[in-house]
Amino acid sequence: MKGITLHFLQNKFAPNPRVLSIFTLIICLFITTIQPAIAGIDDDRYDGNIFVVYAGNGSLVPPAQTLEQTLAEHKPAILTFYVENSSDCKQYAIVVSQLQAFYGRAAEIIPINVDAIPPQKSYKPTEPGYYYSGEVPQVVVFDQSGKVVLNKKGQVPYEDIDDRLREVFDLLPRTESVRLKRRSFNELSSELAP
């Protein structure tokens, strides 16, 4: 009886050769048709949020405020237009993140994915579409009164934007100011405190 039960169980749970071959065929087809997601900073392939992937800064998207809210609060704003599958925008994400490091508390940084701008015949001055010129990357800097003080397309150097923001915040020109040095948060202090 023991031999009959064991034989029955082996036959009941043995894989069906036909099902097994179909399953193997599906797995093989799946493996051979998958294209690897190969993307980098120098190509125009989509590979995710450019601010997270290339600038290490996931706090920029989504922006904390809209342009309309920022202008209503009379706060300076930095509007940046981008697309996530552009090598120029991927490289420029680093500059935008650098701007946030120095001006993130004093100005509102508003990255706008141009694919998310709703197509309309006209836009209000409080809408990002009003300022978009059709090319990326593009940066627009507003002062406290909502006046545009910089509107440039392409790889605008950090220094150009910094110069305008120094005027907005009434800071010394870069040539006359002390270079800020970031202190490491893991820095060991060897001073003895009383």
Backbone hydrogen bonds, N-H to C=O, Kabsch-Sander energy under -0.5 kcal/mol:
donor,donor_aa,acceptor,acceptor_aa,energy
5,T,1,M,-2.3
6,L,2,K,-2.1
7,H,3,G,-2.0
8,F,4,I,-2.3
9,L,5,T,-2.5
10,Q,6,L,-2.3
11,N,7,H,-2.0
12,K,8,F,-2.4
13,F,9,L,-2.1
14,A,10,Q,-0.6
20,L,16,N,-2.7
21,S,17,P,-2.1
22,I,18,R,-2.1
23,F,19,V,-2.5
24,T,20,L,-2.2
25,L,21,S,-2.1
26,I,22,I,-2.3
27,I,23,F,-2.2
28,C,24,T,-2.3
29,L,25,L,-2.4
30,F,26,I,-2.5
31,I,27,I,-2.4
32,T,28,C,-2.2
33,T,29,L,-1.5
34,I,30,F,-0.8
38,I,36,P,-1.6
39,A,37,A,-0.7
43,D,40,G,-1.3
52,V,49,N,-0.6
53,V,49,N,-2.7
54,Y,50,I,-2.2
55,A,50,I,-0.8
56,G,52,V,-0.7
57,N,51,F,-3.4
60,L,57,N,-0.8
70,T,66,T,-2.1
71,L,67,L,-2.7
72,A,68,E,-2.0
73,E,69,Q,-1.5
74,H,71,L,-1.2
75,K,70,T,-2.0
77,A,142,F,-1.2
78,I,108,E,-3.0
79,L,77,A,-0.5
79,L,140,V,-3.4
80,T,78,I,-0.6
80,T,110,I,-1.9
81,F,138,Q,-2.8
82,Y,112,I,-2.3
86,S,83,V,-0.9
90,K,86,S,-2.4
91,Q,87,S,-2.3
92,Y,88,D,-2.0
93,A,89,C,-1.5
94,I,91,Q,-0.9
95,V,92,Y,-0.5
96,V,92,Y,-2.0
97,S,93,A,-2.2
98,Q,94,I,-1.9
99,L,95,V,-2.2
100,Q,96,V,-1.8
101,A,97,S,-1.7
102,F,98,Q,-1.2
103,Y,99,L,-3.2
104,G,100,Q,-1.9
107,A,103,Y,-2.8
108,E,76,P,-2.8
109,I,107,A,-0.6
110,I,78,I,-3.3
110,I,108,E,-0.6
112,I,80,T,-3.6
113,N,111,P,-0.5
114,V,82,Y,-2.4
114,V,112,I,-0.7
116,A,113,N,-2.3
117,I,114,V,-1.1
127,E,124,K,-2.2
130,Y,127,E,-1.6
131,Y,128,P,-1.7
132,Y,128,P,-1.0
138,Q,81,F,-1.4
139,V,152,K,-2.8
140,V,79,L,-2.8
141,V,150,L,-2.7
142,F,77,A,-3.0
143,D,147,K,-2.3
146,G,143,D,-1.6
149,V,141,V,-2.9
149,V,147,K,-0.5
150,L,141,V,-1.2
152,K,139,V,-2.3
154,G,137,P,-3.4
156,V,154,G,-2.0
160,D,157,P,-0.6
161,I,157,P,-1.4
162,D,158,Y,-3.0
163,D,159,E,-2.4
164,R,160,D,-1.5
165,L,161,I,-2.5
166,R,162,D,-2.4
167,E,163,D,-1.5
168,V,164,R,-2.2
169,F,165,L,-2.5
170,D,167,E,-0.8
171,L,166,R,-3.2
176,E,173,P,-1.5
177,S,173,P,-1.0
182,R,180,L,-0.5
187,E,184,S,-1.3
189,S,187,E,-0.5
190,S,188,L,-0.6
193,A,191,E,-0.6
